Amino acid sequence: MTTRKKLTSPERILKAAIKLFVKKGYNATSVAEIMKAAGLTRGALYCHFETKEHLAHEIIKLFEEKFLKNMMAFVEESGGNSMTRIENMIRFDIRFAGENPDLCLFMTLISAEMCGSGNRLESHLRTFYKKWCDFVADILEEGKRAGELSNTINSSFLALIILGTHDGVFLHLKMNRGITDLRTYTRHFRNLIVSGVKGQK
Protein backbone atom coordinates (compact mmCIF):
# COMPACT_ATOMS: atom_id res chain seq x y z
CA MET A 1 0.00 0.00 0.00
CA THR A 2 1.42 3.39 -1.01
CA THR A 3 1.19 6.32 1.38
CA ARG A 4 0.33 9.76 0.13
CA LYS A 5 2.88 12.46 0.65
CA LYS A 6 1.53 15.10 3.00
CA LEU A 7 1.36 18.47 1.29
CA THR A 8 3.19 21.40 2.85
CA SER A 9 1.24 24.57 3.59
CA PRO A 10 2.54 26.39 0.45
CA GLU A 11 1.61 23.37 -1.68
CA ARG A 12 -1.89 23.29 -0.18
CA ILE A 13 -2.32 27.01 -0.89
CA LEU A 14 -1.08 26.65 -4.48
CA LYS A 15 -3.34 23.66 -5.13
CA ALA A 16 -6.40 25.42 -3.71
CA ALA A 17 -5.62 28.63 -5.61
CA ILE A 18 -5.25 26.82 -8.96
CA LYS A 19 -8.63 25.10 -8.56
CA LEU A 20 -10.40 28.32 -7.57
CA PHE A 21 -8.73 30.45 -10.25
CA VAL A 22 -9.87 27.89 -12.85
CA LYS A 23 -13.39 27.72 -11.43
CA LYS A 24 -14.03 31.42 -10.71
CA GLY A 25 -11.24 33.38 -12.37
CA TYR A 26 -8.36 35.24 -10.79
CA ASN A 27 -10.16 38.53 -10.12
CA ALA A 28 -13.29 36.88 -8.70
CA THR A 29 -11.37 34.70 -6.24
CA SER A 30 -10.64 36.12 -2.79
CA VAL A 31 -7.77 35.28 -0.48
CA ALA A 32 -10.30 34.16 2.13
CA GLU A 33 -11.77 31.61 -0.31
CA ILE A 34 -8.32 30.26 -1.15
CA MET A 35 -7.38 29.82 2.50
CA LYS A 36 -10.71 28.19 3.36
CA ALA A 37 -10.22 25.70 0.50
CA ALA A 38 -6.66 25.04 1.68
CA GLY A 39 -7.86 24.49 5.26
CA LEU A 40 -5.59 27.20 6.60
CA THR A 41 -6.02 30.57 8.27
CA ARG A 42 -5.82 33.76 6.25
CA GLY A 43 -2.65 34.74 8.05
CA ALA A 44 -0.93 31.58 6.82
CA LEU A 45 -0.97 32.96 3.27
CA TYR A 46 1.25 35.87 4.18
CA CYS A 47 3.83 33.55 5.73
CA HIS A 48 4.50 32.19 2.23
CA PHE A 49 3.12 34.71 -0.28
CA GLU A 50 3.06 38.50 -0.11
CA THR A 51 -0.22 38.99 -2.01
CA LYS A 52 -2.72 37.15 -4.21
CA GLU A 53 -0.78 38.49 -7.20
CA HIS A 54 2.42 37.01 -5.82
CA LEU A 55 0.61 33.68 -5.38
CA ALA A 56 -0.55 33.71 -9.01
CA HIS A 57 2.96 34.62 -10.14
CA GLU A 58 4.31 31.61 -8.25
CA ILE A 59 1.82 29.37 -10.08
CA ILE A 60 3.06 30.77 -13.41
CA LYS A 61 6.63 30.03 -12.30
CA LEU A 62 5.56 26.53 -11.27
CA PHE A 63 4.12 25.94 -14.73
CA GLU A 64 7.31 27.18 -16.34
CA GLU A 65 9.41 24.86 -14.18
CA LYS A 66 7.23 21.77 -14.57
CA PHE A 67 6.15 22.25 -18.18
CA LEU A 68 8.31 24.57 -20.26
CA LYS A 69 11.76 23.60 -18.98
CA ASN A 70 10.97 19.88 -18.98
CA MET A 71 9.35 20.07 -22.42
CA MET A 72 12.38 21.85 -23.90
CA ALA A 73 14.73 19.29 -22.35
CA PHE A 74 12.61 16.40 -23.65
CA VAL A 75 12.54 17.80 -27.19
CA GLU A 76 16.27 18.49 -27.25
CA GLU A 77 17.18 15.09 -25.81
CA SER A 78 14.87 13.27 -28.27
CA GLY A 79 16.58 14.92 -31.25
CA GLY A 80 15.46 14.41 -34.84
CA ASN A 81 14.61 16.86 -37.59
CA SER A 82 12.38 19.89 -37.10
CA MET A 83 9.12 18.03 -37.76
CA THR A 84 10.06 15.26 -35.35
CA ARG A 85 10.87 17.83 -32.69
CA ILE A 86 7.53 19.60 -33.21
CA GLU A 87 5.75 16.23 -32.88
CA ASN A 88 7.70 15.44 -29.71
CA MET A 89 6.75 18.82 -28.27
CA ILE A 90 3.07 18.09 -28.91
CA ARG A 91 3.35 14.60 -27.39
CA PHE A 92 4.91 16.08 -24.25
CA ASP A 93 2.30 18.87 -24.11
CA ILE A 94 -0.68 16.53 -24.26
CA ARG A 95 0.79 14.05 -21.79
CA PHE A 96 1.51 16.90 -19.37
CA ALA A 97 -2.03 18.22 -19.80
CA GLY A 98 -3.44 14.80 -18.98
CA GLU A 99 -1.44 14.72 -15.76
CA ASN A 100 -1.91 18.41 -14.83
CA PRO A 101 -5.27 19.52 -16.32
CA ASP A 102 -6.02 22.32 -13.85
CA LEU A 103 -2.52 23.80 -14.06
CA CYS A 104 -2.72 23.90 -17.87
CA LEU A 105 -6.20 25.38 -17.85
CA PHE A 106 -5.11 27.98 -15.31
CA MET A 107 -2.47 29.27 -17.74
CA THR A 108 -4.96 29.50 -20.59
CA LEU A 109 -7.64 31.25 -18.52
CA ILE A 110 -5.42 33.70 -16.65
CA SER A 111 -3.76 34.67 -19.94
CA ALA A 112 -7.18 35.61 -21.31
CA GLU A 113 -8.12 37.42 -18.10
CA MET A 114 -4.89 39.42 -17.91
CA CYS A 115 -4.66 40.30 -21.62
CA GLY A 116 -4.64 44.10 -21.94
CA SER A 117 -5.10 44.58 -18.19
CA GLY A 118 -1.74 46.25 -17.52
CA ASN A 119 -1.44 44.03 -14.45
CA ARG A 120 2.07 42.85 -13.62
CA LEU A 121 0.88 39.30 -14.14
CA GLU A 122 0.37 40.16 -17.82
CA SER A 123 4.07 40.99 -18.07
CA HIS A 124 5.02 37.68 -16.43
CA LEU A 125 2.76 35.80 -18.84
CA ARG A 126 4.20 37.62 -21.86
CA THR A 127 7.72 36.65 -20.74
CA PHE A 128 6.71 33.01 -20.36
CA TYR A 129 4.99 32.78 -23.74
CA LYS A 130 7.88 34.57 -25.46
CA LYS A 131 10.31 31.90 -24.22
CA TRP A 132 8.03 29.19 -25.56
CA CYS A 133 7.37 30.99 -28.84
CA ASP A 134 11.09 31.61 -29.42
CA PHE A 135 11.78 27.92 -28.81
CA VAL A 136 9.22 26.85 -31.44
CA ALA A 137 10.37 29.54 -33.89
CA ASP A 138 13.97 28.32 -33.57
CA ILE A 139 12.87 24.79 -34.47
CA LEU A 140 11.00 26.11 -37.52
CA GLU A 141 14.04 28.16 -38.57
CA GLU A 142 16.14 24.99 -38.42
CA GLY A 143 13.55 23.35 -40.67
CA LYS A 144 13.93 26.18 -43.17
CA ARG A 145 17.73 25.89 -43.17
CA ALA A 146 17.47 22.12 -43.69
CA GLY A 147 15.07 22.57 -46.61
CA GLU A 148 12.15 20.92 -44.76
CA LEU A 149 10.15 24.16 -44.81
CA SER A 150 9.86 26.95 -47.32
CA ASN A 151 12.08 29.98 -46.79
CA THR A 152 8.99 32.14 -47.35
CA ILE A 153 7.32 31.24 -44.02
CA ASN A 154 7.52 33.57 -41.04
CA SER A 155 8.74 31.30 -38.23
CA SER A 156 7.79 33.68 -35.42
CA PHE A 157 4.27 34.16 -36.74
CA LEU A 158 3.77 30.44 -37.32
CA ALA A 159 5.04 29.74 -33.77
CA LEU A 160 2.38 32.14 -32.41
CA ILE A 161 -0.31 30.26 -34.34
CA ILE A 162 0.91 26.92 -32.94
CA LEU A 163 0.81 28.28 -29.38
CA GLY A 164 -2.63 29.79 -29.91
CA THR A 165 -3.95 26.49 -31.26
CA HIS A 166 -2.34 24.69 -28.33
CA ASP A 167 -4.15 26.84 -25.72
CA GLY A 168 -7.46 26.54 -27.55
CA VAL A 169 -7.14 22.77 -27.70
CA PHE A 170 -6.68 22.52 -23.93
CA LEU A 171 -9.70 24.72 -23.29
CA HIS A 172 -11.98 22.71 -25.56
CA LEU A 173 -10.60 19.40 -24.31
CA LYS A 174 -11.75 20.41 -20.82
CA MET A 175 -15.14 21.58 -22.11
CA ASN A 176 -15.67 18.31 -24.00
CA ARG A 177 -14.12 15.90 -21.51
CA GLY A 178 -17.21 13.68 -21.56
CA ILE A 179 -17.24 13.47 -25.36
CA THR A 180 -13.68 12.62 -26.34
CA ASP A 181 -10.57 11.06 -24.82
CA LEU A 182 -7.04 12.40 -24.49
CA ARG A 183 -5.48 9.89 -26.92
CA THR A 184 -7.93 10.73 -29.73
CA TYR A 185 -7.48 14.45 -29.12
CA THR A 186 -3.70 14.05 -29.18
CA ARG A 187 -3.72 12.28 -32.53
CA HIS A 188 -5.93 14.85 -34.22
CA PHE A 189 -4.10 17.81 -32.69
CA ARG A 190 -0.73 16.43 -33.79
CA ASN A 191 -2.01 15.70 -37.30
CA LEU A 192 -3.45 19.22 -37.61
CA ILE A 193 -0.23 20.98 -36.56
CA VAL A 194 2.21 18.73 -38.40
CA SER A 195 0.23 18.66 -41.66
CA GLY A 196 -0.24 22.43 -41.42
CA VAL A 197 3.47 23.07 -40.93
CA LYS A 198 4.46 20.65 -43.68
CA GLY A 199 1.98 22.34 -45.95
CA GLN A 200 4.11 25.49 -45.78
CA LYS A 201 6.77 23.99 -48.08
C-alpha positions as CSV (number, residue, x, y, z in Angstrom):
1,M,0.0,0.0,0.0
2,T,1.4,3.4,-1.0
3,T,1.2,6.3,1.4
4,R,0.3,9.8,0.1
5,K,2.9,12.5,0.7
6,K,1.5,15.1,3.0
7,L,1.4,18.5,1.3
8,T,3.2,21.4,2.9
9,S,1.2,24.6,3.6
10,P,2.5,26.4,0.5
11,E,1.6,23.4,-1.7
12,R,-1.9,23.3,-0.2
13,I,-2.3,27.0,-0.9
14,L,-1.1,26.6,-4.5
15,K,-3.3,23.7,-5.1
16,A,-6.4,25.4,-3.7
17,A,-5.6,28.6,-5.6
18,I,-5.3,26.8,-9.0
19,K,-8.6,25.1,-8.6
20,L,-10.4,28.3,-7.6
21,F,-8.7,30.4,-10.3
22,V,-9.9,27.9,-12.9
23,K,-13.4,27.7,-11.4
24,K,-14.0,31.4,-10.7
25,G,-11.2,33.4,-12.4
26,Y,-8.4,35.2,-10.8
27,N,-10.2,38.5,-10.1
28,A,-13.3,36.9,-8.7
29,T,-11.4,34.7,-6.2
30,S,-10.6,36.1,-2.8
31,V,-7.8,35.3,-0.5
32,A,-10.3,34.2,2.1
33,E,-11.8,31.6,-0.3
34,I,-8.3,30.3,-1.1
35,M,-7.4,29.8,2.5
36,K,-10.7,28.2,3.4
37,A,-10.2,25.7,0.5
38,A,-6.7,25.0,1.7
39,G,-7.9,24.5,5.3
40,L,-5.6,27.2,6.6
41,T,-6.0,30.6,8.3
42,R,-5.8,33.8,6.3
43,G,-2.7,34.7,8.1
44,A,-0.9,31.6,6.8
45,L,-1.0,33.0,3.3
46,Y,1.3,35.9,4.2
47,C,3.8,33.6,5.7
48,H,4.5,32.2,2.2
49,F,3.1,34.7,-0.3
50,E,3.1,38.5,-0.1
51,T,-0.2,39.0,-2.0
52,K,-2.7,37.1,-4.2
53,E,-0.8,38.5,-7.2
54,H,2.4,37.0,-5.8
55,L,0.6,33.7,-5.4
56,A,-0.6,33.7,-9.0
57,H,3.0,34.6,-10.1
58,E,4.3,31.6,-8.2
59,I,1.8,29.4,-10.1
60,I,3.1,30.8,-13.4
61,K,6.6,30.0,-12.3
62,L,5.6,26.5,-11.3
63,F,4.1,25.9,-14.7
64,E,7.3,27.2,-16.3
65,E,9.4,24.9,-14.2
66,K,7.2,21.8,-14.6
67,F,6.1,22.2,-18.2
68,L,8.3,24.6,-20.3
69,K,11.8,23.6,-19.0
70,N,11.0,19.9,-19.0
71,M,9.4,20.1,-22.4
72,M,12.4,21.8,-23.9
73,A,14.7,19.3,-22.3
74,F,12.6,16.4,-23.7
75,V,12.5,17.8,-27.2
76,E,16.3,18.5,-27.2
77,E,17.2,15.1,-25.8
78,S,14.9,13.3,-28.3
79,G,16.6,14.9,-31.2
80,G,15.5,14.4,-34.8
81,N,14.6,16.9,-37.6
82,S,12.4,19.9,-37.1
83,M,9.1,18.0,-37.8
84,T,10.1,15.3,-35.3
85,R,10.9,17.8,-32.7
86,I,7.5,19.6,-33.2
87,E,5.8,16.2,-32.9
88,N,7.7,15.4,-29.7
89,M,6.8,18.8,-28.3
90,I,3.1,18.1,-28.9
91,R,3.3,14.6,-27.4
92,F,4.9,16.1,-24.2
93,D,2.3,18.9,-24.1
94,I,-0.7,16.5,-24.3
95,R,0.8,14.0,-21.8
96,F,1.5,16.9,-19.4
97,A,-2.0,18.2,-19.8
98,G,-3.4,14.8,-19.0
99,E,-1.4,14.7,-15.8
100,N,-1.9,18.4,-14.8
101,P,-5.3,19.5,-16.3
102,D,-6.0,22.3,-13.8
103,L,-2.5,23.8,-14.1
104,C,-2.7,23.9,-17.9
105,L,-6.2,25.4,-17.9
106,F,-5.1,28.0,-15.3
107,M,-2.5,29.3,-17.7
108,T,-5.0,29.5,-20.6
109,L,-7.6,31.3,-18.5
110,I,-5.4,33.7,-16.7
111,S,-3.8,34.7,-19.9
112,A,-7.2,35.6,-21.3
113,E,-8.1,37.4,-18.1
114,M,-4.9,39.4,-17.9
115,C,-4.7,40.3,-21.6
116,G,-4.6,44.1,-21.9
117,S,-5.1,44.6,-18.2
118,G,-1.7,46.2,-17.5
119,N,-1.4,44.0,-14.4
120,R,2.1,42.9,-13.6
121,L,0.9,39.3,-14.1
122,E,0.4,40.2,-17.8
123,S,4.1,41.0,-18.1
124,H,5.0,37.7,-16.4
125,L,2.8,35.8,-18.8
126,R,4.2,37.6,-21.9
127,T,7.7,36.6,-20.7
128,F,6.7,33.0,-20.4
129,Y,5.0,32.8,-23.7
130,K,7.9,34.6,-25.5
131,K,10.3,31.9,-24.2
132,W,8.0,29.2,-25.6
133,C,7.4,31.0,-28.8
134,D,11.1,31.6,-29.4
135,F,11.8,27.9,-28.8
136,V,9.2,26.9,-31.4
137,A,10.4,29.5,-33.9
138,D,14.0,28.3,-33.6
139,I,12.9,24.8,-34.5
140,L,11.0,26.1,-37.5
141,E,14.0,28.2,-38.6
142,E,16.1,25.0,-38.4
143,G,13.5,23.4,-40.7
144,K,13.9,26.2,-43.2
145,R,17.7,25.9,-43.2
146,A,17.5,22.1,-43.7
147,G,15.1,22.6,-46.6
148,E,12.1,20.9,-44.8
149,L,10.2,24.2,-44.8
150,S,9.9,26.9,-47.3
151,N,12.1,30.0,-46.8
152,T,9.0,32.1,-47.3
153,I,7.3,31.2,-44.0
154,N,7.5,33.6,-41.0
155,S,8.7,31.3,-38.2
156,S,7.8,33.7,-35.4
157,F,4.3,34.2,-36.7
158,L,3.8,30.4,-37.3
159,A,5.0,29.7,-33.8
160,L,2.4,32.1,-32.4
161,I,-0.3,30.3,-34.3
162,I,0.9,26.9,-32.9
163,L,0.8,28.3,-29.4
164,G,-2.6,29.8,-29.9
165,T,-4.0,26.5,-31.3
166,H,-2.3,24.7,-28.3
167,D,-4.1,26.8,-25.7
168,G,-7.5,26.5,-27.6
169,V,-7.1,22.8,-27.7
170,F,-6.7,22.5,-23.9
171,L,-9.7,24.7,-23.3
172,H,-12.0,22.7,-25.6
173,L,-10.6,19.4,-24.3
174,K,-11.8,20.4,-20.8
175,M,-15.1,21.6,-22.1
176,N,-15.7,18.3,-24.0
177,R,-14.1,15.9,-21.5
178,G,-17.2,13.7,-21.6
179,I,-17.2,13.5,-25.4
180,T,-13.7,12.6,-26.3
181,D,-10.6,11.1,-24.8
182,L,-7.0,12.4,-24.5
183,R,-5.5,9.9,-26.9
184,T,-7.9,10.7,-29.7
185,Y,-7.5,14.4,-29.1
186,T,-3.7,14.1,-29.2
187,R,-3.7,12.3,-32.5
188,H,-5.9,14.9,-34.2
189,F,-4.1,17.8,-32.7
190,R,-0.7,16.4,-33.8
191,N,-2.0,15.7,-37.3
192,L,-3.4,19.2,-37.6
193,I,-0.2,21.0,-36.6
194,V,2.2,18.7,-38.4
195,S,0.2,18.7,-41.7
196,G,-0.2,22.4,-41.4
197,V,3.5,23.1,-40.9
198,K,4.5,20.6,-43.7
199,G,2.0,22.3,-46.0
200,Q,4.1,25.5,-45.8
201,K,6.8,24.0,-48.1
